[in-house]
Amino acid sequence: MADTKTRKRRGGGRAGAAARRGSAAIDQMPWNPPINTDQPTEPLDQDGIEAIHDGAMRILEEIGIEFYNEEAIGILREAGCTIEGDNVRMGRDFVMEMVAKAPSQFSITPRNPSRKIEIGGKNLLFGNVSSPPNYWDMEIGTKVPGNREMCRNLLKLTQYFNCIHFAGGYPVEPVDIHASVRHLDVLYDKLTLTDKAMHAYSLGKERVEDVMEMVRIAGGHSHEEFEATPRMYTNINSTSPLKHDHPMIDGCLRLARRGQAIVVTPFTLAGAMAPVTMAGAVAQSLAEALCAIALFQYVRPGIPCVIGTFTSNVDMKSGAPAFGTPEYMRSTQMTGQMARYYGLPMRSSGVCAANVPDGQSVWETSNSLWAAVQSGTNMVYHAAGWLEGGLIASPEKFIMDCEILQQIQRYMDPALTATGPDEIALDAIRSVGNDGHFFGIQHTQDRYTTAFYQPFLSDWKNYEGWDVAGGIWTAERAHHMFKEIISSFEPPAIDDGIRDELADFVARRKAEGGAPTDF
């Protein structure tokens, strides 16, 4: 492989610099992953924490989890767990001993080291929408299957917005690319259109191994350098209730052995795949996550693991998933308490059930995002662009959500709660006295450009001004902004030799057939 120090760089230099200071198409906030300065909302008392923990442990001890992975079964048998067919029961002492080995905080360093992210503690990170099979925008006007161009455009938004800190799975599934090679084309696009932390789907060994190799190539790393620290991550879901499938566990074992990060997120919908009560659903979710984390820690002690929550409720009239509900918010907060109890970083989501980027989509997503803040979440999946319970990705919704994310980032700015003499501003108050105003005084003039959050999408004009300007509703403004961003987008810089090596790897793996599929 060519020496990365001698490679020429091409493309995206101006875009990279613009992103760090606030880009040209809109005046956005700079890259600055927020620190959650608030105390978390904790609805459970100590007895409640112990009751949910005991419930999760009893599920693991008395009921067990089905592991449809022979390697995992063999490892857990060696560890002393009780195995009956595919059912694994494990004692709480073993689970807690293994979970205690996981770090409470770790970092992921992508190909651009300035995009390094810290996971755990009070760090709060937002990722793009991931995995919807369908796409909607205002120009098309209806739900359609995703394709590569749509996927690429959403990846451009992922790179463009500084409030998006990591790149999740495919922002929309490009169904025009055959499933056997889809991961190759999309990862090539992701690694050349973005420079943020990468995700791998744990869907068969070929996909996981290919993605690890492409991330290694993109970073210009030796195999030893790649494995020395997390460069990427995967997220898996249990198959609720109480099952883990073969490919997801297989993928995690492969990443664990090479030092890469793992997120385990049970998909527990109360009333469908979990008990209708929030405490029962959370206890089941914890059991499904902790047993997998215990497995990974046994295989490689200290491997970075994140506990995820996707616990929400269903619409009991239709059976459809509901998101951004009061139940979703409380279950997220409860899981946050339990994650701290176990000393694990936490993942939640910015989700909604709305079908188009309307008012419902905003209040449900806002509820989800603020529940993430309140719970002490560290990684927020699907923070921008999610519709129809995860079946639709929308660029308008992506941009609308980024307005919320920027407001959360500003809300966390320590400047808002500073209490020094300049902030108490007694001299300014004295100079205005009882009958003046603060608009023209020097204290205001020195600070007015940065004193308050400035939106890029919200319209703060009065009705008459808004009407004269065309009376454009929010989603339509977002659509125009989407077109402007895409038309002016420049990808981040990448070395010529690395780009060529990635292309050669994709071509070779395609010639070899890619990953096996059922069709």
C-alpha positions, 0 to 999 in steps of 0.5 A, a space after each residue: 500500500 502506498 505511503 499515505 504521507 506522500 499521497 496527493 489529496 483532492 476534492 473537498 478541501 474547501 468543504 472540509 474547512 467550511 464545515 468546521 466553521 459553519 458552511 456556505 449554503 446555510 449559517 450553521 453551528 460549527 462541529 462541536 459535539 455537545 456535553 450534556 450539562 443537565 442532571 438526568 431525569 430519573 423516574 425510578 427510586 432505588 427500589 425501582 432500580 433493584 426491581 427492574 434489575 432483579 427482573 432482568 436477572 431472573 429472565 436470564 436465570 429462569 427463562 433464558 435467551 435463545 442464541 441461534 449461533 453455534 459458536 456463541 453456544 459453545 463459548 457460553 457453555 465453556 463459560 459455565 452457562 446452562 445450555 438446553 438446545 439453543 436456550 441459554 440461562 446464565 447466572 447474575 453473578 456471571 452477567 455482572 462480572 462480565 458487564 463490569 469489564 466493559 468500559 464506561 467511556 471510549 472513543 471512535 476515530 474515523 478516517 478524519 481524526 478531527 471527527 473523533 467522537 467520545 462515547 460515554 460520560 456526559 457526551 451526547 452524539 447524534 447520527 443520521 437516519 439508518 435503514 429505511 427501505 423507502 424515501 419521500 421528498 416534496 418533489 416526488 410527493 409519494 413514498 418510493 423505494 430507495 436508490 443509490 442516488 437518494 442514499 448518496 444525497 442523504 450521505 451528503 446531508 450527513 457530512 454537511 451538517 455539523 450536528 450529525 456526529 456519526 454515520 449510521 447504516 444506509 440512510 436509505 436502502 438502495 434497492 437498485 443495487 443487488 444485495 450481494 454487493 450493496 454494502 460495497 457500493 454504499 461503503 465506498 460512497 460513505 467513505 468518500 462522501 463523509 469522513 465521520 465514524 462508520 457503521 457496519 451491518 452485522 449481516 453475515 461474515 462477508 459484509 462485516 469483514 469487507 466493511 472492516 477492511 474498507 474502513 482500514 484502507 480509508 484510514 490508511 492504517 496497518 492491520 495492527 493500527 486498525 485493531 489498536 483502537 475503535 475505528 468503527 462500530 456495529 449495532 445489532 438488534 435482538 429478535 424480541 422476545 428473548 432471541 439473538 440470531 446467527 448473523 448479528 452475533 457472528 458479526 459482533 464476535 468478528 468485530 470484538 476480536 478486532 477491537 471494534 465497538 458494539 451497540 446492542 439494542 433490543 427492539 422491544 415494543 410493549 404490547 407486542 414483543 414485550 409486556 404491555 407495562 413499561 417496567 416489564 418491557 424495560 426488564 426484558 430489553 435489559 436481559 436481551 442486551 446484557 446477555 449479549 454484552 456478557 458474551 462479548 466481554 467473555 470473548 474479549 474483556 474490555 471491548 467497547 459495548 453500548 447498551 441500546 434501548 428501542 422500547 416503545 409501545 404499539 397502537 393497540 388499535 392497529 398493532 403499528 409501532 408508536 414513537 415519541 409517546 409518553 411511554 417511549 419517553 419514560 422507558 428511555 429515561 428508565 433505561 438511562 438509569 439502568 445503563 448508569 447502574 451497569 456502568 455502560 454507555 447508552 444509545 437511544 433514537 430520534 424517532 416518530 410514527 408520522 408519515 410525512 414531515 408535518 407537525 406530528 413528525 416534529 412533536 414526536 421526534 422532539 419528544 424522542 430527542 429530549 427523552 434522549 437528553 433527559 435519559 443521559 443517552 450518549 448515542 442518538 440513532 436516527 436523529 435526523 430524517 426518520 419517518 413512518 416508524 423507520 420505513 421512510 427517510 426524508 431529506 426535508 425531515 432530515 433538515 427539520 430535525 437538524 434544526 432541533 439538534 442545533 437547538 439542543 446543542 445550543 441549550 447545552 452551551 455553558 455560556 447560557 449558564 455562566 454567572 460571572 460579572 459580565 453575565 450578571 451585568 450589574 453595570 449594564 442594568 445600572 446604566 439603563 436604570 428604571 426607564 431605558 432599554 438594553 438595545 443600544 447599550 455597549 453591553 448588548 452591542 458587544 454580544 448581540 451577534 452571539 447572545 441568542 440561538 440563530 435558526 437556519 430553518 425557522 422563520 421568525 418574521 411576523 405573519 405579514 413579513 412571512 406572507 410577503 416573502 411567499 408564505 413558505 411552510 417549513 417543509 418547503 423551506 427545508 426542501 429548497 435548502 436540501 436542493 441548495 446543499 446538494 447542488 453546492 456539496 463538495 466531499 471531504 478530502 481523501 488521498 488519491 491512492 486511498 480512493 483508488 485502493 478502495 475502488 480496487 477492493 470493491 471491484 475485486 470483491 464484486 468479481 468474487 461475488 460479494 456476500 451470499 444472498 437468498 436470491 
